Amino acid sequence: MAKIEEYIPLVGQSVVDDLRLLGERLKGKVIQHINSTPVGGGVAEILNRMIPLLRELGVDTKWDVIKGGEQFFSVTKKFHNALHGRFEEITQRDFEIFMETSQQNIESVDTGADIVFIHDPQPLALVKKRAANKWLWRCHVDISNPNKEVWAFLMDFIVQYDSAVFSAPAFSRELPIRQFLIPPSIDPLSDKNKELPQETVDAVLRKYNIERDKPIITQISRFDRLKDPIGAIEVFLRVKKYTDCQLILAGGTAEDDPEGFKVIEEVKERAKGEPDIHILLLAQNDIEVNALQEASDVILQKSLREGFGLTVAEALWKAKPVVASNVGGIPLQIKHKYSGLLCHSIEGAAFEIKQLLNSPEYAKKLGEHGREHIKNNFLLTRHLRDYMLLFLSLYHGEDIVYL
């Protein structure tokens, strides 16, 4: 795990000095993060990198994970899809299952920290046991067009928090509590984002029998219908009519996502008979993700809905040209035709990929601009600063100025 000093060559001494100063201001406060899974997905990934650095900066920080069975996570997956605007049949029994498991966690999880920081809807109801401490709710998903019934149910808990945090302006809702805009981030020194030697990249390609004899288009994501892996295949098939190329669909599943393996089977079925489509189920191997992105000519993110899309930031950090759907937090990362290309359809994505494969200099320039944008806005050090200012704001009200 990287030490805070190791970020100085990337972000500058003054940034790290500011972080240390903020850490001093938080001495004596205990911060508790709570989410639904220790591995899989962007939330767990960020917390795994962030919490050791907060501790190094002198902030007393801990991380707890709620427990839930298959029924509970099936319900919260339905809630997740419904909040993203996808149709789901939600029953009264679903709400009962959510509350039954939530009550078990209320009884078993110690929430006595000075600041309790709840991530996403799964642990939301823990606020029922709040005492005189401070509570924050962090929404990582796109709730710009949520299912009204699910949103109304969750609102009964959200209004009990001190503040809510969203990833993009479009996700903000009318709430009686204060709201903050804090986009996620990537860790440039993690295994997933650090510079790799060429022999490591080559070894990963050999492992999966991938040759570099034709351009590589890659989508890295959890196997989730909202990431639209089937749509990514349709994009590839349109590109392949004009340019001989290959597609890598790689990712894993999260412990709180019971749909993942069903989606993998659907993807395999659609890819049958296409030897240039490589479907890789990765077991939380960040080096392999890094290598696959590094080996790619174009990165695709064909999401139907997206909370933020950290895989876009990861690809841009590697100066790769990215074609991504104009949804969720992706437009915060990509300025169209400057730091990447945004698309609205399968046909549009295919057209843009063909353009990049036929114009390598243009593709290179987009990648360079993308890396600079990520460096300036979406690295972990900025995220740490925002969170520490957020924690301080709970005690100082309007005395904190946000820049």
C-alpha positions as CSV (number, residue, x, y, z in Angstrom):
1,M,0.0,0.0,0.0
2,A,1.4,3.4,-1.0
3,K,2.4,6.0,1.6
4,I,1.1,9.6,1.3
5,E,4.6,10.9,0.4
6,E,4.6,8.7,-2.7
7,Y,1.9,10.9,-4.2
8,I,4.0,14.0,-4.1
9,P,5.7,13.5,-7.6
10,L,2.2,13.3,-9.1
11,V,0.2,16.0,-7.2
12,G,2.9,18.2,-5.6
13,Q,4.1,18.8,-2.1
14,S,1.5,21.5,-1.3
15,V,-1.4,19.1,-1.9
16,V,0.0,16.6,0.6
17,D,0.8,19.3,3.1
18,D,-2.9,20.4,2.9
19,L,-4.0,16.9,3.6
20,R,-1.9,16.6,6.7
21,L,-3.3,19.9,8.0
22,L,-6.9,18.7,7.5
23,G,-5.9,15.5,9.3
24,E,-4.7,17.5,12.2
25,R,-8.1,19.3,12.4
26,L,-9.9,15.9,12.6
27,K,-7.8,14.6,15.5
28,G,-10.1,13.1,18.2
29,K,-12.9,12.3,15.8
30,V,-13.7,8.6,14.8
31,I,-15.0,8.1,11.3
32,Q,-16.9,4.9,10.5
33,H,-17.6,3.8,6.9
34,I,-20.3,1.2,6.3
35,N,-21.2,-0.5,3.0
36,S,-22.4,-3.9,1.8
37,T,-19.4,-5.7,0.5
38,P,-15.6,-5.7,1.2
39,V,-14.7,-6.6,-2.5
40,G,-16.2,-6.0,-5.9
41,G,-17.4,-2.7,-7.3
42,G,-16.1,0.9,-7.0
43,V,-17.2,1.6,-3.4
44,A,-15.1,-1.2,-1.9
45,E,-12.2,-0.4,-4.2
46,I,-12.1,3.2,-3.1
47,L,-12.4,2.4,0.6
48,N,-9.6,-0.2,0.4
49,R,-7.3,2.5,-0.9
50,M,-8.6,5.5,1.1
51,I,-8.9,4.2,4.6
52,P,-5.1,3.4,5.1
53,L,-4.3,6.9,3.9
54,L,-6.8,8.5,6.2
55,R,-5.2,6.6,9.1
56,E,-1.7,7.7,8.0
57,L,-3.0,11.3,8.0
58,G,-4.0,10.9,11.6
59,V,-7.8,10.4,11.0
60,D,-9.2,7.6,13.2
61,T,-11.1,5.6,10.6
62,K,-12.7,2.2,10.5
63,W,-14.8,0.2,8.0
64,D,-17.6,-2.1,8.7
65,V,-19.7,-4.3,6.2
66,I,-23.3,-5.2,6.8
67,K,-24.5,-8.8,6.5
68,G,-27.2,-10.0,4.3
69,G,-28.4,-13.3,2.7
70,E,-29.3,-14.1,-0.9
71,Q,-32.9,-12.8,-0.5
72,F,-31.7,-9.4,0.9
73,F,-29.2,-8.9,-1.9
74,S,-31.7,-9.9,-4.5
75,V,-34.0,-7.2,-3.2
76,T,-31.3,-4.6,-3.0
77,K,-30.2,-5.4,-6.6
78,K,-33.8,-4.8,-7.6
79,F,-33.7,-1.5,-5.7
80,H,-30.4,-0.6,-7.5
81,N,-31.9,-1.3,-10.9
82,A,-35.1,0.6,-10.0
83,L,-33.2,3.6,-8.8
84,H,-31.4,3.7,-12.2
85,G,-34.8,3.9,-13.9
86,R,-35.0,0.2,-15.0
87,F,-38.4,-1.5,-14.6
88,E,-38.5,-3.9,-11.7
89,E,-41.5,-5.5,-10.1
90,I,-41.2,-4.4,-6.5
91,T,-43.6,-6.1,-4.0
92,Q,-44.5,-5.4,-0.4
93,R,-42.5,-8.5,0.5
94,D,-39.4,-6.9,-1.0
95,F,-39.7,-4.0,1.5
96,E,-40.3,-6.4,4.3
97,I,-37.2,-8.5,3.5
98,F,-35.1,-5.3,3.3
99,M,-36.4,-4.2,6.8
100,E,-35.9,-7.7,8.3
101,T,-32.2,-7.8,7.4
102,S,-31.8,-4.1,8.2
103,Q,-33.1,-4.8,11.7
104,Q,-30.6,-7.6,12.2
105,N,-27.8,-5.2,11.2
106,I,-29.2,-2.5,13.4
107,E,-28.9,-4.8,16.3
108,S,-25.4,-6.2,15.4
109,V,-23.5,-3.3,14.0
110,D,-21.9,-0.8,16.4
111,T,-22.5,2.7,15.1
112,G,-21.0,4.6,18.0
113,A,-18.4,6.6,15.9
114,D,-18.4,10.4,15.9
115,I,-19.3,10.3,12.1
116,V,-21.1,7.4,10.5
117,F,-20.6,7.4,6.8
118,I,-23.2,5.1,5.0
119,H,-22.5,4.1,1.4
120,D,-25.5,3.4,-0.9
121,P,-29.0,2.1,-0.1
122,Q,-28.1,-1.4,1.3
123,P,-27.1,-0.1,4.8
124,L,-29.4,3.0,4.7
125,A,-31.8,1.9,7.5
126,L,-29.0,1.8,10.1
127,V,-29.8,5.5,10.7
128,K,-32.7,4.3,12.8
129,K,-30.3,3.7,15.7
130,R,-28.5,7.1,15.4
131,A,-27.8,8.8,18.6
132,A,-26.1,12.2,19.2
133,N,-23.4,11.5,16.5
134,K,-23.3,12.7,12.9
135,W,-24.6,10.7,9.9
136,L,-23.7,11.0,6.2
137,W,-25.3,9.1,3.3
138,R,-23.2,8.6,0.2
139,C,-25.2,7.8,-2.9
140,H,-22.9,6.2,-5.6
141,V,-25.7,5.5,-8.1
142,D,-27.5,7.5,-10.7
143,I,-30.8,8.5,-9.2
144,S,-31.8,11.1,-11.8
145,N,-34.9,9.1,-12.7
146,P,-35.7,6.7,-9.9
147,N,-38.6,4.4,-9.4
148,K,-41.0,6.6,-7.3
149,E,-42.1,3.8,-4.9
150,V,-38.5,2.8,-4.1
151,W,-37.4,6.4,-3.7
152,A,-40.2,7.2,-1.4
153,F,-39.4,4.2,0.8
154,L,-35.7,5.2,1.0
155,M,-36.6,8.9,1.6
156,D,-38.0,8.0,5.0
157,F,-34.4,7.1,6.0
158,I,-32.5,9.7,4.0
159,V,-34.2,12.6,5.8
160,Q,-32.8,11.4,9.1
161,Y,-29.2,12.0,7.9
162,D,-27.2,15.2,8.4
163,S,-26.1,15.4,4.8
164,A,-26.1,13.5,1.5
165,V,-23.3,13.2,-1.0
166,F,-23.7,12.7,-4.7
167,S,-21.3,12.0,-7.5
168,A,-22.7,14.3,-10.2
169,P,-25.0,17.3,-10.3
170,A,-27.7,15.4,-12.3
171,F,-28.1,13.0,-9.4
172,S,-29.1,15.6,-6.9
173,R,-32.7,15.4,-5.6
174,E,-34.8,17.8,-3.6
175,L,-34.0,17.0,0.0
176,P,-34.5,18.7,3.4
177,I,-30.9,18.1,4.3
178,R,-27.6,19.5,3.0
179,Q,-26.1,18.0,-0.2
180,F,-22.5,17.8,-1.4
181,L,-21.1,17.0,-4.8
182,I,-18.0,14.8,-4.5
183,P,-17.1,12.7,-7.5
184,P,-15.2,9.4,-6.9
185,S,-11.5,8.9,-7.8
186,I,-8.9,6.5,-8.8
187,D,-5.6,5.7,-7.0
188,P,-2.8,6.3,-9.5
189,L,-0.4,4.1,-7.4
190,S,-2.7,1.1,-7.1
191,D,-2.0,-2.2,-9.0
192,K,-4.9,-1.3,-11.3
193,N,-3.4,2.1,-12.3
194,K,0.4,2.1,-11.8
195,E,2.7,1.8,-14.8
196,L,3.5,-1.8,-15.8
197,P,6.5,-3.2,-17.5
198,Q,5.8,-4.5,-21.0
199,E,6.7,-8.1,-20.0
200,T,3.8,-8.1,-17.5
201,V,1.4,-6.9,-20.1
202,D,2.6,-9.6,-22.5
203,A,2.3,-12.3,-19.9
204,V,-1.3,-11.5,-19.2
205,L,-2.2,-11.6,-22.9
206,R,-0.5,-15.0,-23.2
207,K,-2.4,-16.3,-20.2
208,Y,-5.7,-15.5,-22.0
209,N,-4.5,-16.5,-25.5
210,I,-4.9,-13.0,-26.9
211,E,-2.7,-12.1,-29.8
212,R,-1.8,-8.5,-30.7
213,D,-2.1,-9.1,-34.4
214,K,-5.2,-7.0,-34.7
215,P,-6.6,-4.0,-32.8
216,I,-8.0,-4.6,-29.4
217,I,-11.2,-3.0,-28.1
218,T,-11.9,-3.6,-24.4
219,Q,-14.7,-3.1,-22.0
220,I,-13.8,-3.7,-18.3
221,S,-16.9,-3.8,-16.0
222,R,-18.8,-6.0,-13.6
223,F,-21.0,-8.3,-15.5
224,D,-24.2,-6.3,-15.0
225,R,-27.0,-5.6,-17.5
226,L,-26.7,-1.9,-16.8
227,K,-23.1,-2.0,-18.1
228,D,-24.6,-3.4,-21.4
229,P,-22.1,-6.1,-22.3
230,I,-24.5,-7.4,-25.0
231,G,-24.6,-3.9,-26.4
232,A,-20.8,-3.9,-26.4
233,I,-20.8,-7.0,-28.5
234,E,-23.2,-5.4,-31.0
235,V,-20.9,-2.4,-31.3
236,F,-17.9,-4.7,-31.9
237,L,-19.7,-6.7,-34.6
238,R,-20.5,-3.4,-36.5
239,V,-16.9,-2.3,-36.3
240,K,-15.6,-5.7,-37.4
241,K,-17.4,-5.4,-40.7
242,Y,-15.0,-2.6,-41.7
243,T,-11.9,-3.2,-39.6
244,D,-10.5,-6.6,-38.5
245,C,-10.3,-6.3,-34.7
246,Q,-11.0,-8.2,-31.5
247,L,-13.1,-7.5,-28.4
248,I,-12.2,-8.2,-24.7
249,L,-15.1,-8.2,-22.2
250,A,-13.5,-8.5,-18.8
251,G,-14.6,-8.1,-15.2
252,G,-15.9,-9.8,-12.2
253,T,-18.9,-9.9,-9.9
254,A,-19.7,-8.3,-6.6
255,E,-20.7,-10.2,-3.5
256,D,-23.9,-8.1,-3.2
257,D,-24.9,-8.7,-6.9
258,P,-26.6,-12.1,-7.4
259,E,-27.3,-11.3,-11.1
260,G,-23.7,-11.4,-12.2
261,F,-23.3,-15.1,-13.2
262,K,-26.6,-15.0,-15.1
263,V,-25.3,-12.0,-17.1
264,I,-22.0,-13.8,-17.9
265,E,-24.0,-16.8,-19.4
266,E,-26.1,-14.4,-21.5
267,V,-22.9,-12.8,-22.8
268,K,-21.3,-16.1,-23.6
269,E,-24.4,-17.2,-25.5
270,R,-24.4,-14.0,-27.6
271,A,-20.7,-14.4,-28.4
272,K,-20.9,-18.0,-29.6
273,G,-19.2,-18.5,-32.9
274,E,-17.1,-15.3,-32.6
275,P,-13.5,-16.3,-32.0
276,D,-12.4,-12.7,-31.8
277,I,-14.5,-12.1,-28.7
278,H,-12.7,-12.8,-25.4
279,I,-14.9,-13.1,-22.3
280,L,-12.8,-13.1,-19.2
281,L,-14.0,-13.5,-15.6
282,L,-11.4,-11.9,-13.5
283,A,-11.0,-12.8,-9.8
284,Q,-10.3,-9.3,-8.4
285,N,-6.9,-9.3,-10.2
286,D,-6.0,-5.6,-10.6
287,I,-2.7,-6.3,-12.3
288,E,-4.6,-8.2,-15.1
289,V,-7.2,-5.4,-15.4
290,N,-4.3,-2.9,-15.8
291,A,-2.5,-5.0,-18.3
292,L,-5.6,-5.5,-20.4
293,Q,-6.4,-1.8,-20.5
294,E,-2.7,-1.0,-21.3
295,A,-2.8,-3.5,-24.2
296,S,-5.9,-2.0,-25.7
297,D,-6.2,0.3,-28.7
298,V,-9.6,1.6,-27.7
299,I,-11.5,1.4,-24.4
300,L,-15.3,1.1,-24.6
301,Q,-17.8,1.7,-21.8
302,K,-21.3,1.0,-23.2
303,S,-23.3,1.6,-20.0
304,L,-27.0,2.1,-20.1
305,R,-26.8,3.8,-16.6
306,E,-23.7,4.7,-14.6
307,G,-23.1,6.1,-11.2
308,F,-19.7,7.4,-12.2
309,G,-17.8,4.9,-14.3
310,L,-14.4,4.5,-12.6
311,T,-13.2,2.2,-15.5
312,V,-13.4,5.3,-17.7
313,A,-11.1,7.2,-15.4
314,E,-8.7,4.3,-15.2
315,A,-8.5,4.1,-19.0
316,L,-8.0,7.9,-19.4
317,W,-5.3,7.8,-16.8
318,K,-3.4,5.3,-19.0
319,A,-3.9,7.9,-21.9
320,K,-6.2,5.5,-23.8
321,P,-8.8,6.8,-26.2
322,V,-12.2,6.1,-24.7
323,V,-15.7,5.8,-26.3
324,A,-18.3,5.8,-23.6
325,S,-22.1,6.3,-23.2
326,N,-23.2,9.8,-22.4
327,V,-24.8,8.7,-19.1
328,G,-24.3,9.2,-15.3
329,G,-20.9,10.6,-14.2
330,I,-19.2,9.8,-17.5
331,P,-19.6,13.3,-19.0
332,L,-17.7,14.7,-16.0
333,Q,-14.7,12.7,-17.2
334,I,-15.0,13.1,-21.0
335,K,-15.4,16.3,-22.8
336,H,-16.6,15.2,-26.2
337,K,-13.9,15.3,-28.9
338,Y,-11.3,16.6,-26.4
339,S,-10.7,14.0,-23.7
340,G,-12.7,11.1,-25.3
341,L,-15.8,10.5,-27.3
342,L,-19.3,10.2,-26.0
343,C,-22.0,8.1,-27.7
344,H,-25.8,7.7,-27.5
345,S,-26.3,4.5,-29.4
346,I,-24.8,1.3,-30.6
347,E,-24.4,2.8,-34.1
348,G,-22.8,5.9,-32.7
349,A,-20.3,4.0,-30.6
350,A,-19.3,1.8,-33.6
351,F,-18.8,4.9,-35.8
352,E,-16.5,6.5,-33.2
353,I,-14.4,3.4,-32.7
354,K,-13.9,3.1,-36.4
355,Q,-12.8,6.7,-36.5
356,L,-10.3,6.1,-33.7
357,L,-8.9,2.9,-35.3
358,N,-8.5,4.8,-38.6
359,S,-6.9,7.9,-37.0
360,P,-4.2,6.8,-34.5
361,E,-2.9,10.4,-34.1
362,Y,-6.3,11.7,-33.2
363,A,-6.8,8.8,-30.8
364,K,-3.4,9.5,-29.2
365,K,-4.3,13.2,-28.7
366,L,-7.6,12.3,-27.0
367,G,-5.8,9.9,-24.7
368,E,-3.2,12.6,-23.7
369,H,-6.0,15.1,-22.9
370,G,-7.9,12.5,-21.0
371,R,-4.9,11.7,-18.7
372,E,-4.4,15.3,-17.9
373,H,-8.1,15.8,-17.0
374,I,-8.0,12.8,-14.7
375,K,-4.8,14.1,-13.1
376,N,-6.3,17.4,-12.4
377,N,-9.7,16.3,-11.1
378,F,-10.1,12.6,-10.2
379,L,-7.1,11.3,-8.3
380,L,-7.4,9.9,-4.8
381,T,-5.7,12.9,-3.1
382,R,-8.5,15.2,-4.3
383,H,-11.1,12.8,-2.9
384,L,-9.4,12.6,0.5
385,R,-9.4,16.4,0.7
386,D,-13.1,16.6,-0.2
387,Y,-14.0,14.0,2.4
388,M,-12.0,15.6,5.2
389,L,-13.6,19.0,4.4
390,L,-17.0,17.3,4.5
391,F,-16.3,15.8,7.9
392,L,-15.2,19.2,9.2
393,S,-18.3,20.8,7.8
394,L,-20.5,18.7,10.1
395,Y,-19.1,20.6,13.1
396,H,-18.5,24.0,11.6
397,G,-21.6,24.6,9.5
398,E,-21.3,27.4,7.0
399,D,-17.8,28.3,8.3
400,I,-16.2,26.0,5.7
401,V,-15.6,27.4,2.2
402,Y,-15.6,24.8,-0.6
403,L,-13.3,25.5,-3.5
